[in-house]
Amino acid sequence: HGLPVAEPVLLKDGSNLLVHLHPAPVVVRVATFTAFIRGEPAPFLEREVALGSYLAEVGAAVVPCSGELPP
């Protein structure tokens, strides 16, 4: 997607990985455990993106999806 990433920075390693794609202003969540507990994680993750996007649109206190990358 053309995002400039010089050095990924691991922020958290748990049931999800949180990685800052430095120097881009983007933090990604990589589902690691979700794939094991859900047979097909795509519908769950799509719902998470849709819910987070909706909550950001209505002014809820959530971190919106980045405009730098598609969901």
C-alpha positions as CSV (number, residue, x, y, z in Angstrom):
1,H,0.0,0.0,0.0
2,G,3.0,2.3,-0.1
3,L,3.2,3.0,3.6
4,P,6.7,4.0,4.6
5,V,7.9,1.6,7.3
6,A,11.5,1.8,8.4
7,E,11.3,-0.1,11.6
8,P,8.4,-2.0,13.1
9,V,8.2,-1.5,16.9
10,L,6.6,-4.2,19.0
11,L,4.3,-2.6,21.5
12,K,2.6,-5.7,23.0
13,D,2.8,-9.4,22.5
14,G,-0.2,-11.2,23.9
15,S,-3.4,-12.7,22.4
16,N,-2.8,-10.0,19.8
17,L,0.4,-8.3,18.6
18,L,0.4,-4.5,18.6
19,V,3.0,-3.1,16.3
20,H,3.8,0.5,15.5
21,L,4.7,0.8,11.8
22,H,7.4,3.5,12.5
23,P,7.7,6.2,11.1
24,A,4.1,6.0,9.8
25,P,1.4,7.1,12.3
26,V,-0.1,3.6,12.3
27,V,-0.4,1.0,15.0
28,V,-1.6,-2.4,13.8
29,R,-3.2,-5.2,15.7
30,V,-2.3,-8.6,14.5
31,A,-4.7,-11.3,15.7
32,T,-2.6,-14.2,16.8
33,F,-4.8,-16.1,19.3
34,T,-8.1,-15.2,17.6
35,A,-7.3,-17.5,14.6
36,F,-7.0,-20.4,17.0
37,I,-10.2,-19.9,19.0
38,R,-12.3,-19.0,16.0
39,G,-12.6,-21.4,13.0
40,E,-12.9,-18.5,10.5
41,P,-11.7,-15.2,12.1
42,A,-12.6,-13.0,9.1
43,P,-16.2,-12.3,10.1
44,F,-15.3,-11.5,13.7
45,L,-12.5,-9.1,12.5
46,E,-14.8,-7.5,10.0
47,R,-17.4,-6.8,12.7
48,E,-14.7,-5.3,14.9
49,V,-13.7,-2.9,12.1
50,A,-17.3,-2.0,11.4
51,L,-18.1,-1.4,15.0
52,G,-15.0,0.6,15.7
53,S,-15.6,2.7,12.6
54,Y,-19.2,3.4,13.6
55,L,-18.3,4.3,17.2
56,A,-15.7,6.7,15.9
57,E,-18.2,8.3,13.5
58,V,-20.7,9.0,16.3
59,G,-18.0,10.5,18.6
60,A,-17.4,7.6,21.0
61,A,-14.1,7.5,22.8
62,V,-12.4,5.0,20.5
63,V,-9.3,5.1,18.4
64,P,-10.6,5.3,14.8
65,C,-9.2,3.1,12.0
66,S,-6.3,4.7,10.2
67,G,-6.8,6.5,6.9
68,E,-3.3,5.4,5.9
69,L,-4.4,1.8,5.2
70,P,-7.6,0.0,4.2
71,P,-9.1,-2.0,7.1
